[in-house]
Structures are given as structure tokens and as C-alpha cells.
Amino acid sequence: MALRKAIVAGNWKMNNLVAEAVALAEEVRSSLGQVRTVDVAVCPTYTSLYAVGKALEGSLIQLGAQDAYIKPSGAFTGEISPQMLLDVGCMWTIIGHSERRHVLGESDALQNAKTRFALSSGLKVMFCIGELLDERKANITNKVLERQLTLGLAGLSPENLENVVIAYEPVWAIGTGETASPEQAEEAHVFIRGWVAKVFGDASASQMRIQYGGSVTPKTVEGLFEKENIDGFLVGGASLKPVDFAVIVQACA
Ligand code: 13P
């Protein structure tokens, strides 16, 4: 909080047909389009990116995708490249979301390749990490985070890191209504910032914005944002409700 410019992003996941996405974007734009003190981004599905980008044109709301492949073009059926995302107006892509890791079975190595290629193509990356409930219960949360960071961000330079935001999203908190407590989140964020300091140096660590994600709501946002190492949020369910999303952003303003 306060030390770094907050960043709040809505991950719309696999929701909304084009007309619905545009309507949502227009509501987000009318309530938040001029907010300067917080970076605000929305990440619709691929099929809505172009239309949402048009609807947000001239506002300060940034456009992001939910994933990006590791090649610019070619025989990769079903995939979308960073170049295509830039072409429709994206500034960001999410990489390594828990649903890609755990529902689609994607590896740390693939998240690393995606992160590197997205960055070298000119996209900024929201890089997601987080432990499963069993891993938290077994007291290996930090081990899991360290593995995801070490493998996922391997080969990046401190300059690359300026275009990365890390999203801590404990898997047990995603879509469950069970938000991590401010203390649980802060503890993980401190660990993550410490890891960045160890690997990339203190300057990178103090600049790194670390979002929290997992059942963030208007009710839970304030307690979380009071914590020194929580620099914003990656919001799922509540980002589909424009009023709730606006309250979350305003809490960080
Ligand atoms: P929820 O806010 O719905 O828990 O989702 C969080 C998330 O996965 C954002 O990427």
C-alpha cells in the first residue's frame, strides 16, 4: 500500500458473450475510466478483447488477456500469440493462473516460457502463483511459492521484472468465498518480496507490485489493502459486478 502505485485487475475468466462484455466494460469505464491513482485493468476472454478494447478507448482502463502462447504464429491450433494480443490493444496478459496450472495441467516450465515470450514481445505480465489447500495444511506454502517463482521467472533480468506484477492467489481462496486473512496474505507477500530481493536485488523488490487474489470482495478489500506488502488485487467473481469492482478499486485509490 502507498509505497507503490496500486494495480487492480478484473479477471473475467470464461464469462460473458461479446455484448455482455462490452456492457460490463462500459460500466467499468463510466465509474473508473478517469481514476489515476490506481492502475485498473480488465481481462476479458479472447473473443471479447477487440470489442472491449474499443469500448475502453480513450479511458485509463488497461486491457489484458488471460493467457498467451510461446510463439508469434504458426501451427499451434487453438493458441493465441502475444503479437495477436498487442494487435487488439492488450497491454497485459495473465500468465500461470491456477486454473491453467491445475485444471489444464500446465507446468512451471511452460509458465516460464510464456512469461519470457510475452515480455520479449512487449506485453506486461501478471504472473500468478499460489498454494493448494493441502500444501498450506502441510506447511509447505513457502516451498511451493519458491518453486513457482524460481522456475517461472527463471532467466528474467531486473529490467524484465519492471514489466511484471506478481499475483499471489492461494488456490483454496479462489472462487470459494474463503478470502485469505490479511495476515495470511501479508505473510506470503513478505516471502515473495524477500525472494525477489534475494534473486533480483533490493531495488527490484521494493518496486515489485504484488497483488492478492482469491475471493476479494468489497467487504474484504480494506483489511487486505492496509497491509504494507499488498499492492492491489486480481479479482475474479467480484470483477463481473461493476459496482463491487468499483468499490475494490476505490479502496486502493
Ligand atoms: P475469485 O475472485 O472469484 O476468487 O477469483 C480470483 C482469481 O482467480 C483471479 O484471477
Residues whose N, C-alpha, C, O or C-beta is under 5 A from the ligand:
A	BS01	13P	N11 A173 I174 G175 T176 G213 G214 S215 V216 L234 V235 G236 G237 A238
